[in-house]
């Protein structure tokens, strides 16, 4: 195995863990693809295709938290599939400049929202997800559009939304995030595989690492203390927001 292939496999392992724990897979995998010589557009599309492995591993590892939630999550998966398709179409047909300006603010807001305390529900009251299921679905769709388009820290944004909109704890919200983002990414990956400049030799070892890392991540979330883990996710997301902001506003 060449050093580049080994490097991408190890990057995929780290990115799979980062993605299934914190929604920050592309923080590791996208720079790794740039480092082996891919152009930004080719790296983005190759990364999206390889991320299918992260989704498979993360959903596999999240089975205990996803059990019995078919009806609840099935509707949101439909929104994710539509959003991922729209994001892929946007990437293939529009310049990325506007998104690069908006994305740092979205990631920063999502990172901050991850650590916001949730107000306890009074007796007889319902979460936002129960009161406004369509509004939640449209919000998931919007994040999925970004996920299909580029997706850096889309998981942080989606995790923050699920934590604030539902009564679920971090492990269950993270499992839902893995399923929804994996669905959006998968449908975008199909489009890129057909018409995009995907570098398959680089995608393959990255995807293998993604499967392994994605499988490990949910177990980490299950075992670590929720408070410190949420702080770590928020800090990593804010760091990425600052990095992307500095690049976008030079």
C-alpha positions, 0 to 999 in steps of 0.5 A: 500500500502506498503512503497516500493510500495508508494516509487516506485510510487513517484519515478516514478512520479519524474522520469517521470517529469525528463524524459519528461523534460530532458531525465533523468528519470533513474537518479531517477528510477534506484537508486529507484529500487536498494534501494528496493533490486533489483540487477543491472541487474534486476533493469535495465530491470524492469526500462526499462519495467516501462519506457513504462509508461513514454513514454506514458505520455510524448507523450500524453503531447507532442501532440501539438508539435507532431501534423502534423509531422507524415512524418518527425518523422515516419522515425526516429521512424523506426530507434529508433525501430531497435536501441532499439531492438539491444540494448536489444539483446546486454544487454541480450548477452554481458557483460556491462563493456565496456558500463559502461566505454563509457557511462559517456563520451557520457552523458557529451558530450550530456550535453555540446551540449545541451547548445551549441549555434546554428548558424543561417541559411542563406537564402536558407540553410537547417538544417542537418536534411534536408541535411542528413536525413539518417545520422540523422537517423543512429545517432538516431539509435545509441542513441536508441541502448544505450537506449535499452541497459541501457539508463541513460541520453539517452534523454539528448544525443538525445535532444542535437542531435535534437537541433543541427541537426534541426531548432526546438526549445526546446519544439518541439525537446523535444517532438520528443525526447520523441516519439523516445526514448519512441519507442526505450524503448518500443521495448526493454521492450517487449524483457525484459518482455519475457526473462528478470528478470523483477520484476512486483510488482515493475514495476507496481507502478513505471509505474503508477508514470511514466505515471503521471510524463511523462504527466506533463513534456511537459507542464513544458517545454512549460512554462519555459524559454528556456535558464535556462531550457537548463542550468538545463538539461545540469547541471543535465546531467553533474552531472550524467556523473561525478557520473557514471564516478566515479563508472566506473573508480574506 
